[in-house]
């Protein structure tokens, strides 16, 4: 396990503030020493939680080329057939995964293929489970070309998550399970798959990035 580089600046700032507050607690005579020690302990715990948030565990990867793996850790909250007008221009199967603040927040490509298009959308910060967060919130849209059609997925910021990071570019050949991005704090991932895909998850399931096979794309004859 290692600490993701997206968190270096956040961790440094947080630690500097924590150290400054600890020094202040012990310099203010009005704060009893036992209280100052309790406050110190709380700050240390918060610092450890920040480090934990940016953790990246080592995970094996064994999926087949036509299998869609989880983009990020989280809980499946929706599986349904919808219209996706922005990229696909028609019907698709949508899978929504909600990330709590305790989940690993990096994103990995759900399948291999050329990143045919990529777009960043500035927007609002509705709670991630809000029905309109997919179209109104700050988000990104990744569209990967596969033999079975386009696989589209989005990073969606929530009410707390206000920093989305991405590490790939349009036109790039993206390998299956390659790291593609990171969202700070609570957020959501939406995946749109071609009709005919075999869906292997349902609402309520917990998924693990790179490890959980969420679907299989339809065979191309």
C-alpha positions in Angstrom: 0.0 0.0 0.0 1.2 3.5 -0.7 -0.1 7.1 -0.5 -1.5 8.6 -3.7 0.3 11.6 -5.1 -3.0 13.5 -5.4 -3.0 13.8 -1.7 0.6 15.1 -1.1 -0.4 18.8 -1.0 -3.6 18.2 1.1 -1.6 16.0 3.6 1.2 18.6 3.9 -1.2 21.5 4.5 -3.3 19.5 7.0 -0.2 18.3 8.9 1.2 21.9 9.1 -2.1 23.2 10.4 -2.3 20.3 13.0 1.2 21.0 14.2 0.5 24.8 14.5 -2.7 24.0 16.5 -0.8 21.6 18.8 1.8 24.3 19.6 -1.0 26.8 20.2 -2.8 24.5 22.6 0.3 24.2 24.8 1.1 27.9 24.7 -2.3 29.1 25.7 -2.4 29.1 29.5 -6.2 29.0 29.7 -6.1 25.5 28.2 -5.4 22.9 30.9 -2.7 20.4 30.0 -5.0 17.3 30.1 -7.4 19.1 27.7 -4.4 20.0 25.4 -3.3 16.4 25.3 -6.9 15.3 24.3 -6.9 17.9 21.5 -3.5 16.7 20.4 -4.8 13.1 20.2 -7.8 14.2 18.2 -5.6 16.0 15.7 -3.3 13.0 15.4 -6.3 10.8 14.7 -7.5 13.2 12.0 -4.1 13.2 10.4 -4.1 9.4 10.3 -7.6 9.5 8.7 -6.3 11.9 6.0 -3.4 9.5 5.3 -5.9 6.6 5.2 -8.1 8.4 2.7 -5.3 8.7 0.2 -4.2 5.1 0.5 -3.8 2.9 -2.6 -3.7 -0.8 -1.8 -1.9 -3.3 -3.9 -4.5 -5.4 -5.8 -4.1 -8.2 -8.3 -5.9 -8.0 -11.6 -7.1 -11.1 -13.5 -10.1 -10.0 -15.6 -10.8 -11.1 -19.2 -10.7 -8.6 -22.1 -14.5 -8.4 -22.4 -15.1 -8.0 -18.7 -16.0 -4.7 -17.1 -14.2 -4.2 -13.8 -15.2 -1.7 -11.1 -13.7 1.7 -11.8 -13.6 2.5 -8.1 -14.5 1.0 -4.7 -18.1 1.7 -3.5 -21.7 0.5 -3.4 -23.9 -0.1 -6.4 -26.9 2.1 -6.0 -28.5 1.9 -9.4 -28.7 -0.5 -12.5 -31.1 0.6 -15.3 -31.5 1.1 -19.0 -31.3 4.8 -19.9 -30.7 7.2 -22.7 -27.2 8.6 -22.9 -27.4 11.5 -25.4 -24.0 13.1 -24.8 -21.7 10.5 -26.1 -23.6 7.3 -27.0 -26.6 9.0 -28.5 -29.0 6.3 -27.5 -29.9 3.5 -25.1 -27.3 2.1 -22.7 -27.2 0.2 -19.4 -26.2 2.5 -16.5 -24.5 1.4 -13.4 -24.0 3.9 -10.5 -21.5 3.4 -7.8 -21.5 5.6 -4.7 -18.2 6.2 -2.9 -18.3 6.9 0.8 -15.5 8.9 2.4 -14.0 5.6 3.7 -13.6 4.0 0.2 -10.4 4.1 -1.9 -11.0 7.1 -4.2 -8.7 6.4 -7.2 -10.3 5.3 -10.5 -9.0 2.6 -12.9 -10.2 2.0 -16.4 -13.0 -0.6 -16.5 -11.8 -2.1 -19.8 -9.0 -1.6 -22.3 -9.4 0.6 -25.4 -8.7 3.9 -27.0 -10.0 6.9 -25.1 -12.0 8.2 -28.0 -13.2 11.3 -26.1 -12.7 13.0 -22.8 -14.5 16.1 -21.4 -14.4 18.0 -18.1 -17.7 19.6 -17.1 -17.7 22.3 -14.4 -20.8 22.3 -12.4 -22.6 22.2 -9.0 -21.9 20.2 -5.9 -25.2 18.4 -5.2 -24.9 15.4 -2.9 -23.6 12.5 -5.0 -26.8 10.4 -4.7 -29.0 13.2 -6.0 -30.7 12.1 -9.3 -29.5 15.2 -11.1 -25.9 15.0 -10.0 -25.0 13.1 -13.2 -25.9 16.1 -15.3 -25.5 19.1 -13.0 -22.5 18.4 -10.8 -18.8 18.9 -11.7 -17.8 15.8 -13.5 -15.7 14.2 -16.3 -16.7 12.0 -19.1 -14.5 9.2 -20.4 -15.5 7.3 -23.6 -13.5 4.2 -24.5 -13.9 2.4 -27.8 -14.2 -1.4 -27.6 -15.1 -4.0 -30.3 -18.6 -4.2 -28.6 -19.1 -0.4 -28.7 -18.5 2.6 -26.5 -18.0 2.2 -22.8 -18.6 5.6 -21.1 -17.9 6.4 -17.5 -17.9 9.5 -15.4 -16.3 10.8 -12.2 -18.9 12.9 -10.4 -18.1 15.3 -7.6 -20.4 15.3 -4.6 -21.2 17.9 -1.9 -17.8 17.4 -0.3 -15.7 16.3 -3.2 -14.6 19.4 -5.1 -11.4 18.3 -6.7 -11.4 15.8 -9.6 -8.1 14.6 -11.0 -7.5 12.7 -14.3 -4.3 11.2 -15.6 -5.1 10.2 -19.2 -5.7 12.2 -22.4 -8.1 12.0 -25.3 -6.8 9.6 -28.0 -4.6 7.7 -25.6 -4.7 3.9 -25.7 -5.8 3.0 -22.1 -5.0 -0.4 -20.7 -7.6 -2.4 -18.7 -7.3 -1.4 -15.0 -4.9 1.4 -15.7 -5.1 4.2 -13.2 -7.1 7.1 -14.8 -8.1 9.5 -12.0 -8.8 10.4 -8.4 -11.7 12.2 -6.7 -11.2 13.9 -3.3 -13.7 12.8 -0.7 -17.3 11.5 -1.2 -18.3 11.1 -4.8 -19.9 8.8 -7.5 -19.0 6.8 -10.6 -21.5 6.3 -13.4 -20.8 3.6 -16.1 -22.7 3.3 -19.4 -22.5 -0.1 -21.2 -23.8 -1.3 -24.6 -27.2 -3.0 -24.6 -26.8 -6.8 -24.4 -24.1 -6.6 -21.8 -24.4 -9.3 -19.1 -24.8 -7.4 -15.8 -23.3 -9.2 -12.8 -24.1 -6.7 -10.0 -27.2 -5.3 -8.5 -28.1 -2.4 -6.2 -26.7 -3.0 -2.7 -23.6 -4.9 -3.9 -20.2 -3.7 -2.7 -17.6 -3.5 -5.5 -13.8 -3.3 -5.4 -11.8 -1.5 -8.0 -9.8 -3.7 -10.4 -11.2 -6.8 -8.7 -15.0 -6.9 -9.0 -16.3 -7.9 -12.5 -19.4 -5.9 -12.9 -20.4 -7.0 -16.4 -19.4 -8.8 -19.6 -19.7 -7.0 -22.9 -21.8 -8.7 -25.7 -19.8 -10.8 -28.1 -19.1 -9.4 -31.5 -19.8 -11.9 -34.3 
